[in-house]
Amino acid sequence: MSRHVLVPMDDSEPARAALEHALEWVPADRVTVVFAVDDLEADYGSVVSGDDEPDFFAEIRAIADEHDRAVEATVVDGTGVADAILEYVGEADVDAIVMGSEGKAGVSRMLLGSVAEAVTRRAEIPVTIVP
């Protein structure tokens, strides 16, 4: 049985720490990095929209190379970052989530609550939070 681990990613240090943790400590045949875009933010000129790939994906692949691992990287969207992550989990047969304790949400985090908290509370699979 193969294991599929998801690492939600934004361009933040906690997210990079989560990726490092997943690559070093989680025995998985497949690691997917997902950058979730809120549809509302995308409508108002988000950095990433449509099929664009964020610039930091190149760094993500370099980190994976340092660990002699391969990662898949994709952009997903939804009506909220946590919802987009959880929808992907349901569609992609993910076995576990490893994510940073906080990201680059700034004002959005204060208004909408922590994405890590929302994912942890609603996920039906194990979630590891990395500081």
C-alpha positions in Angstrom: 0.0 0.0 0.0 1.5 3.3 -1.0 1.2 6.4 1.3 0.4 9.8 -0.1 1.3 12.8 2.1 0.1 16.3 1.4 2.0 19.4 2.3 0.0 22.7 2.0 2.5 25.4 1.0 2.7 29.1 0.9 6.0 31.1 0.7 6.6 31.0 4.4 9.2 29.5 6.8 6.7 27.3 8.7 5.5 25.8 5.4 9.1 25.1 4.4 9.7 23.5 7.8 6.7 21.3 7.2 8.1 20.2 3.9 11.5 19.4 5.4 9.7 17.4 8.1 7.7 15.5 5.6 10.7 14.7 3.5 12.9 13.6 6.4 10.5 11.9 8.8 7.3 10.7 7.0 7.6 7.4 5.1 5.6 8.2 2.0 5.8 7.0 -1.5 4.2 10.2 -2.8 4.6 13.7 -1.5 2.4 16.4 -3.0 2.9 20.1 -2.3 -0.2 22.1 -2.8 -0.6 25.9 -3.0 -4.2 26.7 -2.2 -5.7 29.9 -3.6 -8.9 31.4 -2.2 -11.2 32.2 -5.2 -12.2 35.5 -3.7 -8.5 36.6 -3.4 -7.8 35.3 -6.9 -10.6 37.5 -8.2 -8.9 40.5 -6.7 -5.5 40.1 -8.3 -3.8 37.3 -6.4 -0.3 36.6 -7.4 -1.4 33.2 -8.8 -4.4 32.6 -10.9 -5.5 29.9 -13.3 -2.8 27.6 -14.3 0.1 29.8 -13.1 2.7 28.3 -10.9 4.1 30.3 -8.0 7.8 31.2 -8.2 8.6 29.4 -4.9 7.8 26.0 -6.5 11.3 26.0 -7.9 12.7 26.3 -4.4 10.4 23.5 -3.2 11.7 21.1 -5.9 15.3 22.1 -4.9 14.5 21.2 -1.2 13.2 17.8 -2.4 16.3 17.2 -4.5 18.4 17.9 -1.4 16.6 15.0 0.3 16.8 12.7 -2.8 13.0 12.8 -3.0 10.6 13.9 -5.7 7.5 16.0 -5.0 4.5 16.8 -7.0 3.4 20.4 -6.9 0.1 21.8 -7.8 -2.1 24.9 -7.4 -5.7 24.4 -6.2 -8.5 26.9 -5.6 -11.7 27.0 -3.6 -13.9 29.1 -1.5 -11.3 29.4 1.2 -7.8 28.0 1.6 -8.8 25.3 4.2 -11.7 24.2 2.0 -9.5 24.0 -1.1 -6.9 21.9 0.8 -9.6 19.5 2.2 -11.3 19.2 -1.2 -8.0 18.2 -2.7 -7.5 15.6 0.1 -10.8 14.0 -0.7 -10.1 13.9 -4.4 -6.5 12.8 -4.4 -6.6 9.9 -1.9 -4.3 11.6 0.6 -3.3 9.6 3.7 -1.9 12.3 5.9 -1.2 16.1 6.0 1.9 17.8 7.2 1.6 21.6 7.5 3.1 24.6 9.0 1.6 26.2 12.1 1.1 29.5 10.4 1.6 31.0 7.0 1.6 34.3 5.2 -2.1 35.0 5.7 -1.6 38.3 7.7 -4.9 40.2 7.9 -6.8 37.2 6.3 -5.6 35.1 9.2 -7.0 37.5 11.8 -10.3 37.8 10.0 -10.8 34.2 8.9 -9.0 32.2 11.6 -6.0 29.9 11.2 -5.9 27.6 8.2 -3.9 25.1 10.1 -6.6 25.0 12.9 -9.4 24.7 10.4 -7.7 21.9 8.5 -6.9 20.0 11.7 -10.4 20.4 13.1 -12.1 19.2 9.9 -9.7 16.6 8.4 -10.6 13.0 8.5 -7.0 11.9 8.2 -4.0 12.5 10.5 -2.6 16.1 10.5 0.9 16.9 11.7 1.5 20.6 12.6 5.1 21.7 12.4 6.2 25.0 14.1 
